[in-house]
Amino acid sequence: MAAVAVALAAGLSGMAARLSAGQLADGLAERADAARLRVAPLARIDAESYERVLDAYREPDSKTRRERVSDALSGATDVPLAVAEVGNEVAGIAARLVEEGNTNLVGDAITAVLLAEAGVRAAVTLAEINLSAANLDDDRLGRANELVDETASTARRITGGHRRG
């Protein structure tokens, strides 16, 4: 579902960019559309990764099961991290639209920033769960935390830190 949230944010950003004027808006619309096309298939790929994890848990031999589960969880971590990367990019696109886009669409652009942030947070949480369950501590966790921090910073800047809830 994190991929779906980011895809929605990208779609909303693309719409807001297309309804804004100028070369900046055209470039942002293209980037938003490209991001949506990259992230949308990740929802399906994530489900396939999870199926590989479930298959690994069905392994009858406990030693082999442990290894297969760890490998499957490690592989399943890459998908949400890819979602988080795209989500961070989409948050940046939407933030530029808040600052420089059509003033009538500021609410839509803010919504896109917040949707992207939610997608990044959800994706990183999934990656952390997978890494923890696989007993892995690698540089992917550091990158995941950077993505959350970057996206949260963008959201705070755009909302002025005055978010409800």
Phi and psi in radians as a Rosetta constraint file:
Dihedral C 1 N 2 CA 2 C 2 CIRCULARHARMONIC -1.057 0.35
Dihedral N 2 CA 2 C 2 N 3 CIRCULARHARMONIC -0.701 0.35
Dihedral C 2 N 3 CA 3 C 3 CIRCULARHARMONIC -1.116 0.35
Dihedral N 3 CA 3 C 3 N 4 CIRCULARHARMONIC -0.642 0.35
Dihedral C 3 N 4 CA 4 C 4 CIRCULARHARMONIC -1.150 0.35
Dihedral N 4 CA 4 C 4 N 5 CIRCULARHARMONIC -0.734 0.35
Dihedral C 4 N 5 CA 5 C 5 CIRCULARHARMONIC -1.068 0.35
Dihedral N 5 CA 5 C 5 N 6 CIRCULARHARMONIC -0.758 0.35
Dihedral C 5 N 6 CA 6 C 6 CIRCULARHARMONIC -1.184 0.35
Dihedral N 6 CA 6 C 6 N 7 CIRCULARHARMONIC -0.686 0.35
Dihedral C 6 N 7 CA 7 C 7 CIRCULARHARMONIC -1.096 0.35
Dihedral N 7 CA 7 C 7 N 8 CIRCULARHARMONIC -0.704 0.35
Dihedral C 7 N 8 CA 8 C 8 CIRCULARHARMONIC -1.097 0.35
Dihedral N 8 CA 8 C 8 N 9 CIRCULARHARMONIC -0.750 0.35
Dihedral C 8 N 9 CA 9 C 9 CIRCULARHARMONIC -1.084 0.35
Dihedral N 9 CA 9 C 9 N 10 CIRCULARHARMONIC -0.725 0.35
Dihedral C 9 N 10 CA 10 C 10 CIRCULARHARMONIC -1.151 0.35
Dihedral N 10 CA 10 C 10 N 11 CIRCULARHARMONIC -0.728 0.35
Dihedral C 10 N 11 CA 11 C 11 CIRCULARHARMONIC -1.093 0.35
Dihedral N 11 CA 11 C 11 N 12 CIRCULARHARMONIC -0.741 0.35
Dihedral C 11 N 12 CA 12 C 12 CIRCULARHARMONIC -1.150 0.35
Dihedral N 12 CA 12 C 12 N 13 CIRCULARHARMONIC -0.691 0.35
Dihedral C 12 N 13 CA 13 C 13 CIRCULARHARMONIC -1.125 0.35
Dihedral N 13 CA 13 C 13 N 14 CIRCULARHARMONIC -0.750 0.35
Dihedral C 13 N 14 CA 14 C 14 CIRCULARHARMONIC -1.057 0.35
Dihedral N 14 CA 14 C 14 N 15 CIRCULARHARMONIC -0.749 0.35
Dihedral C 14 N 15 CA 15 C 15 CIRCULARHARMONIC -1.097 0.35
Dihedral N 15 CA 15 C 15 N 16 CIRCULARHARMONIC -0.821 0.35
Dihedral C 15 N 16 CA 16 C 16 CIRCULARHARMONIC -1.102 0.35
Dihedral N 16 CA 16 C 16 N 17 CIRCULARHARMONIC -0.648 0.35
Dihedral C 16 N 17 CA 17 C 17 CIRCULARHARMONIC -1.188 0.35
Dihedral N 17 CA 17 C 17 N 18 CIRCULARHARMONIC -0.760 0.35
Dihedral C 17 N 18 CA 18 C 18 CIRCULARHARMONIC -1.125 0.35
Dihedral N 18 CA 18 C 18 N 19 CIRCULARHARMONIC -0.467 0.35
Dihedral C 18 N 19 CA 19 C 19 CIRCULARHARMONIC -1.627 0.35
Dihedral N 19 CA 19 C 19 N 20 CIRCULARHARMONIC 0.131 0.35
Dihedral C 19 N 20 CA 20 C 20 CIRCULARHARMONIC -1.787 0.35
Dihedral N 20 CA 20 C 20 N 21 CIRCULARHARMONIC 2.967 0.35
Dihedral C 20 N 21 CA 21 C 21 CIRCULARHARMONIC -1.915 0.35
Dihedral N 21 CA 21 C 21 N 22 CIRCULARHARMONIC 2.671 0.35
Dihedral C 21 N 22 CA 22 C 22 CIRCULARHARMONIC 1.759 0.35
Dihedral N 22 CA 22 C 22 N 23 CIRCULARHARMONIC 2.996 0.35
Dihedral C 22 N 23 CA 23 C 23 CIRCULARHARMONIC -1.124 0.35
Dihedral N 23 CA 23 C 23 N 24 CIRCULARHARMONIC -0.662 0.35
Dihedral C 23 N 24 CA 24 C 24 CIRCULARHARMONIC -0.985 0.35
Dihedral N 24 CA 24 C 24 N 25 CIRCULARHARMONIC -0.838 0.35
Dihedral C 24 N 25 CA 25 C 25 CIRCULARHARMONIC -1.091 0.35
Dihedral N 25 CA 25 C 25 N 26 CIRCULARHARMONIC -0.708 0.35
Dihedral C 25 N 26 CA 26 C 26 CIRCULARHARMONIC -1.084 0.35
Dihedral N 26 CA 26 C 26 N 27 CIRCULARHARMONIC -0.787 0.35
Dihedral C 26 N 27 CA 27 C 27 CIRCULARHARMONIC -1.123 0.35
Dihedral N 27 CA 27 C 27 N 28 CIRCULARHARMONIC -0.697 0.35
Dihedral C 27 N 28 CA 28 C 28 CIRCULARHARMONIC -1.193 0.35
Dihedral N 28 CA 28 C 28 N 29 CIRCULARHARMONIC -0.630 0.35
Dihedral C 28 N 29 CA 29 C 29 CIRCULARHARMONIC -1.099 0.35
Dihedral N 29 CA 29 C 29 N 30 CIRCULARHARMONIC -0.763 0.35
Dihedral C 29 N 30 CA 30 C 30 CIRCULARHARMONIC -1.099 0.35
Dihedral N 30 CA 30 C 30 N 31 CIRCULARHARMONIC -0.766 0.35
Dihedral C 30 N 31 CA 31 C 31 CIRCULARHARMONIC -1.128 0.35
Dihedral N 31 CA 31 C 31 N 32 CIRCULARHARMONIC -0.725 0.35
Dihedral C 31 N 32 CA 32 C 32 CIRCULARHARMONIC -1.125 0.35
Dihedral N 32 CA 32 C 32 N 33 CIRCULARHARMONIC -0.755 0.35
Dihedral C 32 N 33 CA 33 C 33 CIRCULARHARMONIC -1.120 0.35
Dihedral N 33 CA 33 C 33 N 34 CIRCULARHARMONIC -0.716 0.35
Dihedral C 33 N 34 CA 34 C 34 CIRCULARHARMONIC -1.120 0.35
Dihedral N 34 CA 34 C 34 N 35 CIRCULARHARMONIC -0.694 0.35
Dihedral C 34 N 35 CA 35 C 35 CIRCULARHARMONIC -1.118 0.35
Dihedral N 35 CA 35 C 35 N 36 CIRCULARHARMONIC -0.742 0.35
Dihedral C 35 N 36 CA 36 C 36 CIRCULARHARMONIC -1.075 0.35
Dihedral N 36 CA 36 C 36 N 37 CIRCULARHARMONIC -0.729 0.35
Dihedral C 36 N 37 CA 37 C 37 CIRCULARHARMONIC -1.190 0.35
Dihedral N 37 CA 37 C 37 N 38 CIRCULARHARMONIC -0.516 0.35
Dihedral C 37 N 38 CA 38 C 38 CIRCULARHARMONIC -1.317 0.35
Dihedral N 38 CA 38 C 38 N 39 CIRCULARHARMONIC -0.672 0.35
Dihedral C 38 N 39 CA 39 C 39 CIRCULARHARMONIC -1.512 0.35
Dihedral N 39 CA 39 C 39 N 40 CIRCULARHARMONIC -0.538 0.35
Dihedral C 39 N 40 CA 40 C 40 CIRCULARHARMONIC -0.960 0.35
Dihedral N 40 CA 40 C 40 N 41 CIRCULARHARMONIC -0.801 0.35
Dihedral C 40 N 41 CA 41 C 41 CIRCULARHARMONIC -1.184 0.35
Dihedral N 41 CA 41 C 41 N 42 CIRCULARHARMONIC -0.311 0.35
Dihedral C 41 N 42 CA 42 C 42 CIRCULARHARMONIC -1.160 0.35
Dihedral N 42 CA 42 C 42 N 43 CIRCULARHARMONIC -0.426 0.35
Dihedral C 42 N 43 CA 43 C 43 CIRCULARHARMONIC -1.089 0.35
Dihedral N 43 CA 43 C 43 N 44 CIRCULARHARMONIC -0.768 0.35
Dihedral C 43 N 44 CA 44 C 44 CIRCULARHARMONIC -1.199 0.35
Dihedral N 44 CA 44 C 44 N 45 CIRCULARHARMONIC -0.759 0.35
Dihedral C 44 N 45 CA 45 C 45 CIRCULARHARMONIC -1.096 0.35
Dihedral N 45 CA 45 C 45 N 46 CIRCULARHARMONIC -0.633 0.35
Dihedral C 45 N 46 CA 46 C 46 CIRCULARHARMONIC -1.108 0.35
Dihedral N 46 CA 46 C 46 N 47 CIRCULARHARMONIC -0.744 0.35
Dihedral C 46 N 47 CA 47 C 47 CIRCULARHARMONIC -1.101 0.35
Dihedral N 47 CA 47 C 47 N 48 CIRCULARHARMONIC -0.688 0.35
Dihedral C 47 N 48 CA 48 C 48 CIRCULARHARMONIC -1.149 0.35
Dihedral N 48 CA 48 C 48 N 49 CIRCULARHARMONIC -0.681 0.35
Dihedral C 48 N 49 CA 49 C 49 CIRCULARHARMONIC -1.101 0.35
Dihedral N 49 CA 49 C 49 N 50 CIRCULARHARMONIC -0.722 0.35
Dihedral C 49 N 50 CA 50 C 50 CIRCULARHARMONIC -1.142 0.35
Dihedral N 50 CA 50 C 50 N 51 CIRCULARHARMONIC -0.636 0.35
Dihedral C 50 N 51 CA 51 C 51 CIRCULARHARMONIC -1.088 0.35
Dihedral N 51 CA 51 C 51 N 52 CIRCULARHARMONIC -0.676 0.35
Dihedral C 51 N 52 CA 52 C 52 CIRCULARHARMONIC -1.120 0.35
Dihedral N 52 CA 52 C 52 N 53 CIRCULARHARMONIC -0.616 0.35
Dihedral C 52 N 53 CA 53 C 53 CIRCULARHARMONIC -1.144 0.35
Dihedral N 53 CA 53 C 53 N 54 CIRCULARHARMONIC -0.806 0.35
Dihedral C 53 N 54 CA 54 C 54 CIRCULARHARMONIC -1.078 0.35
Dihedral N 54 CA 54 C 54 N 55 CIRCULARHARMONIC -0.705 0.35
Dihedral C 54 N 55 CA 55 C 55 CIRCULARHARMONIC -1.078 0.35
Dihedral N 55 CA 55 C 55 N 56 CIRCULARHARMONIC -0.712 0.35
Dihedral C 55 N 56 CA 56 C 56 CIRCULARHARMONIC -1.107 0.35
Dihedral N 56 CA 56 C 56 N 57 CIRCULARHARMONIC -0.668 0.35
Dihedral C 56 N 57 CA 57 C 57 CIRCULARHARMONIC -1.142 0.35
Dihedral N 57 CA 57 C 57 N 58 CIRCULARHARMONIC -0.377 0.35
Dihedral C 57 N 58 CA 58 C 58 CIRCULARHARMONIC -1.446 0.35
Dihedral N 58 CA 58 C 58 N 59 CIRCULARHARMONIC -0.110 0.35
Dihedral C 58 N 59 CA 59 C 59 CIRCULARHARMONIC -1.028 0.35
Dihedral N 59 CA 59 C 59 N 60 CIRCULARHARMONIC 2.190 0.35
Dihedral C 59 N 60 CA 60 C 60 CIRCULARHARMONIC -1.234 0.35
Dihedral N 60 CA 60 C 60 N 61 CIRCULARHARMONIC -0.607 0.35
Dihedral C 60 N 61 CA 61 C 61 CIRCULARHARMONIC -1.385 0.35
Dihedral N 61 CA 61 C 61 N 62 CIRCULARHARMONIC 2.136 0.35
Dihedral C 61 N 62 CA 62 C 62 CIRCULARHARMONIC -1.102 0.35
Dihedral N 62 CA 62 C 62 N 63 CIRCULARHARMONIC -0.697 0.35
Dihedral C 62 N 63 CA 63 C 63 CIRCULARHARMONIC -1.175 0.35
Dihedral N 63 CA 63 C 63 N 64 CIRCULARHARMONIC -0.820 0.35
Dihedral C 63 N 64 CA 64 C 64 CIRCULARHARMONIC -1.103 0.35
Dihedral N 64 CA 64 C 64 N 65 CIRCULARHARMONIC -0.703 0.35
Dihedral C 64 N 65 CA 65 C 65 CIRCULARHARMONIC -1.017 0.35
Dihedral N 65 CA 65 C 65 N 66 CIRCULARHARMONIC -0.831 0.35
Dihedral C 65 N 66 CA 66 C 66 CIRCULARHARMONIC -1.009 0.35
Dihedral N 66 CA 66 C 66 N 67 CIRCULARHARMONIC -0.791 0.35
Dihedral C 66 N 67 CA 67 C 67 CIRCULARHARMONIC -1.158 0.35
Dihedral N 67 CA 67 C 67 N 68 CIRCULARHARMONIC -0.787 0.35
Dihedral C 67 N 68 CA 68 C 68 CIRCULARHARMONIC -1.130 0.35
Dihedral N 68 CA 68 C 68 N 69 CIRCULARHARMONIC -0.707 0.35
Dihedral C 68 N 69 CA 69 C 69 CIRCULARHARMONIC -1.118 0.35
Dihedral N 69 CA 69 C 69 N 70 CIRCULARHARMONIC -0.793 0.35
Dihedral C 69 N 70 CA 70 C 70 CIRCULARHARMONIC -1.044 0.35
Dihedral N 70 CA 70 C 70 N 71 CIRCULARHARMONIC -0.788 0.35
Dihedral C 70 N 71 CA 71 C 71 CIRCULARHARMONIC -1.110 0.35
Dihedral N 71 CA 71 C 71 N 72 CIRCULARHARMONIC -0.756 0.35
Dihedral C 71 N 72 CA 72 C 72 CIRCULARHARMONIC -1.145 0.35
Dihedral N 72 CA 72 C 72 N 73 CIRCULARHARMONIC -0.719 0.35
Dihedral C 72 N 73 CA 73 C 73 CIRCULARHARMONIC -1.155 0.35
Dihedral N 73 CA 73 C 73 N 74 CIRCULARHARMONIC -0.668 0.35
Dihedral C 73 N 74 CA 74 C 74 CIRCULARHARMONIC -1.082 0.35
Dihedral N 74 CA 74 C 74 N 75 CIRCULARHARMONIC -0.810 0.35
Dihedral C 74 N 75 CA 75 C 75 CIRCULARHARMONIC -1.113 0.35
Dihedral N 75 CA 75 C 75 N 76 CIRCULARHARMONIC -0.656 0.35
Dihedral C 75 N 76 CA 76 C 76 CIRCULARHARMONIC -1.205 0.35
Dihedral N 76 CA 76 C 76 N 77 CIRCULARHARMONIC -0.298 0.35
Dihedral C 76 N 77 CA 77 C 77 CIRCULARHARMONIC -1.275 0.35
Dihedral N 77 CA 77 C 77 N 78 CIRCULARHARMONIC -0.541 0.35
Dihedral C 77 N 78 CA 78 C 78 CIRCULARHARMONIC -1.139 0.35
Dihedral N 78 CA 78 C 78 N 79 CIRCULARHARMONIC -0.557 0.35
Dihedral C 78 N 79 CA 79 C 79 CIRCULARHARMONIC -1.191 0.35
Dihedral N 79 CA 79 C 79 N 80 CIRCULARHARMONIC -0.925 0.35
Dihedral C 79 N 80 CA 80 C 80 CIRCULARHARMONIC -1.104 0.35
Dihedral N 80 CA 80 C 80 N 81 CIRCULARHARMONIC -0.526 0.35
Dihedral C 80 N 81 CA 81 C 81 CIRCULARHARMONIC -1.162 0.35
Dihedral N 81 CA 81 C 81 N 82 CIRCULARHARMONIC -0.639 0.35
Dihedral C 81 N 82 CA 82 C 82 CIRCULARHARMONIC -1.135 0.35
Dihedral N 82 CA 82 C 82 N 83 CIRCULARHARMONIC -0.688 0.35
Dihedral C 82 N 83 CA 83 C 83 CIRCULARHARMONIC -1.075 0.35
Dihedral N 83 CA 83 C 83 N 84 CIRCULARHARMONIC -0.775 0.35
Dihedral C 83 N 84 CA 84 C 84 CIRCULARHARMONIC -1.110 0.35
Dihedral N 84 CA 84 C 84 N 85 CIRCULARHARMONIC -0.681 0.35
Dihedral C 84 N 85 CA 85 C 85 CIRCULARHARMONIC -1.045 0.35
Dihedral N 85 CA 85 C 85 N 86 CIRCULARHARMONIC -0.837 0.35
Dihedral C 85 N 86 CA 86 C 86 CIRCULARHARMONIC -1.159 0.35
Dihedral N 86 CA 86 C 86 N 87 CIRCULARHARMONIC -0.705 0.35
Dihedral C 86 N 87 CA 87 C 87 CIRCULARHARMONIC -1.049 0.35
Dihedral N 87 CA 87 C 87 N 88 CIRCULARHARMONIC -0.711 0.35
Dihedral C 87 N 88 CA 88 C 88 CIRCULARHARMONIC -1.110 0.35
Dihedral N 88 CA 88 C 88 N 89 CIRCULARHARMONIC -0.728 0.35
Dihedral C 88 N 89 CA 89 C 89 CIRCULARHARMONIC -1.087 0.35
Dihedral N 89 CA 89 C 89 N 90 CIRCULARHARMONIC -0.774 0.35
Dihedral C 89 N 90 CA 90 C 90 CIRCULARHARMONIC -1.132 0.35
Dihedral N 90 CA 90 C 90 N 91 CIRCULARHARMONIC -0.683 0.35
Dihedral C 90 N 91 CA 91 C 91 CIRCULARHARMONIC -1.030 0.35
Dihedral N 91 CA 91 C 91 N 92 CIRCULARHARMONIC -0.704 0.35
Dihedral C 91 N 92 CA 92 C 92 CIRCULARHARMONIC -1.140 0.35
Dihedral N 92 CA 92 C 92 N 93 CIRCULARHARMONIC -0.719 0.35
Dihedral C 92 N 93 CA 93 C 93 CIRCULARHARMONIC -1.074 0.35
Dihedral N 93 CA 93 C 93 N 94 CIRCULARHARMONIC -0.852 0.35
Dihedral C 93 N 94 CA 94 C 94 CIRCULARHARMONIC -1.110 0.35
Dihedral N 94 CA 94 C 94 N 95 CIRCULARHARMONIC -0.650 0.35
Dihedral C 94 N 95 CA 95 C 95 CIRCULARHARMONIC -1.092 0.35
Dihedral N 95 CA 95 C 95 N 96 CIRCULARHARMONIC -0.721 0.35
Dihedral C 95 N 96 CA 96 C 96 CIRCULARHARMONIC -1.105 0.35
Dihedral N 96 CA 96 C 96 N 97 CIRCULARHARMONIC -0.599 0.35
Dihedral C 96 N 97 CA 97 C 97 CIRCULARHARMONIC -1.199 0.35
Dihedral N 97 CA 97 C 97 N 98 CIRCULARHARMONIC -0.623 0.35
Dihedral C 97 N 98 CA 98 C 98 CIRCULARHARMONIC -1.067 0.35
Dihedral N 98 CA 98 C 98 N 99 CIRCULARHARMONIC -0.775 0.35
Dihedral C 98 N 99 CA 99 C 99 CIRCULARHARMONIC -1.388 0.35
Dihedral N 99 CA 99 C 99 N 100 CIRCULARHARMONIC -0.583 0.35
Dihedral C 99 N 100 CA 100 C 100 CIRCULARHARMONIC -2.254 0.35
Dihedral N 100 CA 100 C 100 N 101 CIRCULARHARMONIC -0.049 0.35
Dihedral C 100 N 101 CA 101 C 101 CIRCULARHARMONIC -1.538 0.35
Dihedral N 101 CA 101 C 101 N 102 CIRCULARHARMONIC -2.897 0.35
Dihedral C 101 N 102 CA 102 C 102 CIRCULARHARMONIC -1.080 0.35
Dihedral N 102 CA 102 C 102 N 103 CIRCULARHARMONIC 2.106 0.35
Dihedral C 102 N 103 CA 103 C 103 CIRCULARHARMONIC -1.108 0.35
Dihedral N 103 CA 103 C 103 N 104 CIRCULARHARMONIC -0.389 0.35
Dihedral C 103 N 104 CA 104 C 104 CIRCULARHARMONIC -1.306 0.35
Dihedral N 104 CA 104 C 104 N 105 CIRCULARHARMONIC -0.186 0.35
Dihedral C 104 N 105 CA 105 C 105 CIRCULARHARMONIC -2.029 0.35
Dihedral N 105 CA 105 C 105 N 106 CIRCULARHARMONIC 0.321 0.35
Dihedral C 105 N 106 CA 106 C 106 CIRCULARHARMONIC -1.041 0.35
Dihedral N 106 CA 106 C 106 N 107 CIRCULARHARMONIC -0.732 0.35
Dihedral C 106 N 107 CA 107 C 107 CIRCULARHARMONIC -1.061 0.35
Dihedral N 107 CA 107 C 107 N 108 CIRCULARHARMONIC -0.706 0.35
Dihedral C 107 N 108 CA 108 C 108 CIRCULARHARMONIC -1.154 0.35
Dihedral N 108 CA 108 C 108 N 109 CIRCULARHARMONIC -0.732 0.35
Dihedral C 108 N 109 CA 109 C 109 CIRCULARHARMONIC -1.174 0.35
Dihedral N 109 CA 109 C 109 N 110 CIRCULARHARMONIC -0.692 0.35
Dihedral C 109 N 110 CA 110 C 110 CIRCULARHARMONIC -1.097 0.35
Dihedral N 110 CA 110 C 110 N 111 CIRCULARHARMONIC -0.743 0.35
Dihedral C 110 N 111 CA 111 C 111 CIRCULARHARMONIC -1.026 0.35
Dihedral N 111 CA 111 C 111 N 112 CIRCULARHARMONIC -0.717 0.35
Dihedral C 111 N 112 CA 112 C 112 CIRCULARHARMONIC -1.114 0.35
Dihedral N 112 CA 112 C 112 N 113 CIRCULARHARMONIC -0.715 0.35
Dihedral C 112 N 113 CA 113 C 113 CIRCULARHARMONIC -1.048 0.35
Dihedral N 113 CA 113 C 113 N 114 CIRCULARHARMONIC -0.811 0.35
Dihedral C 113 N 114 CA 114 C 114 CIRCULARHARMONIC -1.197 0.35
Dihedral N 114 CA 114 C 114 N 115 CIRCULARHARMONIC -0.659 0.35
Dihedral C 114 N 115 CA 115 C 115 CIRCULARHARMONIC -1.114 0.35
Dihedral N 115 CA 115 C 115 N 116 CIRCULARHARMONIC -0.754 0.35
Dihedral C 115 N 116 CA 116 C 116 CIRCULARHARMONIC -1.093 0.35
Dihedral N 116 CA 116 C 116 N 117 CIRCULARHARMONIC -0.751 0.35
Dihedral C 116 N 117 CA 117 C 117 CIRCULARHARMONIC -1.063 0.35
Dihedral N 117 CA 117 C 117 N 118 CIRCULARHARMONIC -0.770 0.35
Dihedral C 117 N 118 CA 118 C 118 CIRCULARHARMONIC -1.076 0.35
Dihedral N 118 CA 118 C 118 N 119 CIRCULARHARMONIC -0.717 0.35
Dihedral C 118 N 119 CA 119 C 119 CIRCULARHARMONIC -1.111 0.35
Dihedral N 119 CA 119 C 119 N 120 CIRCULARHARMONIC -0.719 0.35
Dihedral C 119 N 120 CA 120 C 120 CIRCULARHARMONIC -1.129 0.35
Dihedral N 120 CA 120 C 120 N 121 CIRCULARHARMONIC -0.821 0.35
Dihedral C 120 N 121 CA 121 C 121 CIRCULARHARMONIC -1.060 0.35
Dihedral N 121 CA 121 C 121 N 122 CIRCULARHARMONIC -0.766 0.35
Dihedral C 121 N 122 CA 122 C 122 CIRCULARHARMONIC -1.134 0.35
Dihedral N 122 CA 122 C 122 N 123 CIRCULARHARMONIC -0.760 0.35
Dihedral C 122 N 123 CA 123 C 123 CIRCULARHARMONIC -1.114 0.35
Dihedral N 123 CA 123 C 123 N 124 CIRCULARHARMONIC -0.754 0.35
Dihedral C 123 N 124 CA 124 C 124 CIRCULARHARMONIC -1.168 0.35
Dihedral N 124 CA 124 C 124 N 125 CIRCULARHARMONIC -0.647 0.35
Dihedral C 124 N 125 CA 125 C 125 CIRCULARHARMONIC -1.066 0.35
Dihedral N 125 CA 125 C 125 N 126 CIRCULARHARMONIC -0.744 0.35
Dihedral C 125 N 126 CA 126 C 126 CIRCULARHARMONIC -1.098 0.35
Dihedral N 126 CA 126 C 126 N 127 CIRCULARHARMONIC -0.736 0.35
Dihedral C 126 N 127 CA 127 C 127 CIRCULARHARMONIC -1.089 0.35
Dihedral N 127 CA 127 C 127 N 128 CIRCULARHARMONIC -0.747 0.35
Dihedral C 127 N 128 CA 128 C 128 CIRCULARHARMONIC -1.092 0.35
Dihedral N 128 CA 128 C 128 N 129 CIRCULARHARMONIC -0.721 0.35
Dihedral C 128 N 129 CA 129 C 129 CIRCULARHARMONIC -1.097 0.35
Dihedral N 129 CA 129 C 129 N 130 CIRCULARHARMONIC -0.796 0.35
Dihedral C 129 N 130 CA 130 C 130 CIRCULARHARMONIC -1.081 0.35
Dihedral N 130 CA 130 C 130 N 131 CIRCULARHARMONIC -0.803 0.35
Dihedral C 130 N 131 CA 131 C 131 CIRCULARHARMONIC -1.109 0.35
Dihedral N 131 CA 131 C 131 N 132 CIRCULARHARMONIC -0.710 0.35
Dihedral C 131 N 132 CA 132 C 132 CIRCULARHARMONIC -1.146 0.35
Dihedral N 132 CA 132 C 132 N 133 CIRCULARHARMONIC -0.789 0.35
Dihedral C 132 N 133 CA 133 C 133 CIRCULARHARMONIC -1.121 0.35
Dihedral N 133 CA 133 C 133 N 134 CIRCULARHARMONIC -0.525 0.35
Dihedral C 133 N 134 CA 134 C 134 CIRCULARHARMONIC -1.558 0.35
Dihedral N 134 CA 134 C 134 N 135 CIRCULARHARMONIC 0.032 0.35
Dihedral C 134 N 135 CA 135 C 135 CIRCULARHARMONIC 0.958 0.35
Dihedral N 135 CA 135 C 135 N 136 CIRCULARHARMONIC 0.758 0.35
Dihedral C 135 N 136 CA 136 C 136 CIRCULARHARMONIC -1.954 0.35
Dihedral N 136 CA 136 C 136 N 137 CIRCULARHARMONIC 2.398 0.35
Dihedral C 136 N 137 CA 137 C 137 CIRCULARHARMONIC -2.328 0.35
Dihedral N 137 CA 137 C 137 N 138 CIRCULARHARMONIC 1.647 0.35
Dihedral C 137 N 138 CA 138 C 138 CIRCULARHARMONIC -2.265 0.35
Dihedral N 138 CA 138 C 138 N 139 CIRCULARHARMONIC -3.059 0.35
Dihedral C 138 N 139 CA 139 C 139 CIRCULARHARMONIC -1.183 0.35
Dihedral N 139 CA 139 C 139 N 140 CIRCULARHARMONIC -0.226 0.35
Dihedral C 139 N 140 CA 140 C 140 CIRCULARHARMONIC -1.120 0.35
Dihedral N 140 CA 140 C 140 N 141 CIRCULARHARMONIC -0.596 0.35
Dihedral C 140 N 141 CA 141 C 141 CIRCULARHARMONIC -1.137 0.35
Dihedral N 141 CA 141 C 141 N 142 CIRCULARHARMONIC -0.713 0.35
Dihedral C 141 N 142 CA 142 C 142 CIRCULARHARMONIC -1.080 0.35
Dihedral N 142 CA 142 C 142 N 143 CIRCULARHARMONIC -0.781 0.35
Dihedral C 142 N 143 CA 143 C 143 CIRCULARHARMONIC -1.133 0.35
Dihedral N 143 CA 143 C 143 N 144 CIRCULARHARMONIC -0.676 0.35
Dihedral C 143 N 144 CA 144 C 144 CIRCULARHARMONIC -1.042 0.35
Dihedral N 144 CA 144 C 144 N 145 CIRCULARHARMONIC -0.792 0.35
Dihedral C 144 N 145 CA 145 C 145 CIRCULARHARMONIC -1.137 0.35
Dihedral N 145 CA 145 C 145 N 146 CIRCULARHARMONIC -0.649 0.35
Dihedral C 145 N 146 CA 146 C 146 CIRCULARHARMONIC -1.057 0.35
Dihedral N 146 CA 146 C 146 N 147 CIRCULARHARMONIC -0.730 0.35
Dihedral C 146 N 147 CA 147 C 147 CIRCULARHARMONIC -1.117 0.35
Dihedral N 147 CA 147 C 147 N 148 CIRCULARHARMONIC -0.744 0.35
Dihedral C 147 N 148 CA 148 C 148 CIRCULARHARMONIC -1.082 0.35
Dihedral N 148 CA 148 C 148 N 149 CIRCULARHARMONIC -0.813 0.35
Dihedral C 148 N 149 CA 149 C 149 CIRCULARHARMONIC -1.082 0.35
Dihedral N 149 CA 149 C 149 N 150 CIRCULARHARMONIC -0.791 0.35
Dihedral C 149 N 150 CA 150 C 150 CIRCULARHARMONIC -1.081 0.35
Dihedral N 150 CA 150 C 150 N 151 CIRCULARHARMONIC -0.792 0.35
Dihedral C 150 N 151 CA 151 C 151 CIRCULARHARMONIC -1.210 0.35
Dihedral N 151 CA 151 C 151 N 152 CIRCULARHARMONIC -0.709 0.35
Dihedral C 151 N 152 CA 152 C 152 CIRCULARHARMONIC -1.103 0.35
Dihedral N 152 CA 152 C 152 N 153 CIRCULARHARMONIC -0.678 0.35
Dihedral C 152 N 153 CA 153 C 153 CIRCULARHARMONIC -1.093 0.35
Dihedral N 153 CA 153 C 153 N 154 CIRCULARHARMONIC -0.747 0.35
Dihedral C 153 N 154 CA 154 C 154 CIRCULARHARMONIC -1.070 0.35
Dihedral N 154 CA 154 C 154 N 155 CIRCULARHARMONIC -0.798 0.35
Dihedral C 154 N 155 CA 155 C 155 CIRCULARHARMONIC -1.114 0.35
Dihedral N 155 CA 155 C 155 N 156 CIRCULARHARMONIC -0.735 0.35
Dihedral C 155 N 156 CA 156 C 156 CIRCULARHARMONIC -1.090 0.35
Dihedral N 156 CA 156 C 156 N 157 CIRCULARHARMONIC -0.760 0.35
Dihedral C 156 N 157 CA 157 C 157 CIRCULARHARMONIC -1.064 0.35
Dihedral N 157 CA 157 C 157 N 158 CIRCULARHARMONIC -0.751 0.35
Dihedral C 157 N 158 CA 158 C 158 CIRCULARHARMONIC -1.287 0.35
Dihedral N 158 CA 158 C 158 N 159 CIRCULARHARMONIC -0.648 0.35
Dihedral C 158 N 159 CA 159 C 159 CIRCULARHARMONIC -1.602 0.35
Dihedral N 159 CA 159 C 159 N 160 CIRCULARHARMONIC -0.021 0.35
Dihedral C 159 N 160 CA 160 C 160 CIRCULARHARMONIC 1.217 0.35
Dihedral N 160 CA 160 C 160 N 161 CIRCULARHARMONIC 0.303 0.35
Dihedral C 160 N 161 CA 161 C 161 CIRCULARHARMONIC 1.249 0.35
Dihedral N 161 CA 161 C 161 N 162 CIRCULARHARMONIC 0.120 0.35
Dihedral C 161 N 162 CA 162 C 162 CIRCULARHARMONIC -1.882 0.35
Dihedral N 162 CA 162 C 162 N 163 CIRCULARHARMONIC 0.947 0.35
Dihedral C 162 N 163 CA 163 C 163 CIRCULARHARMONIC -1.559 0.35
Dihedral N 163 CA 163 C 163 N 164 CIRCULARHARMONIC 2.568 0.35
Dihedral C 163 N 164 CA 164 C 164 CIRCULARHARMONIC -1.458 0.35
Dihedral N 164 CA 164 C 164 N 165 CIRCULARHARMONIC 2.613 0.35
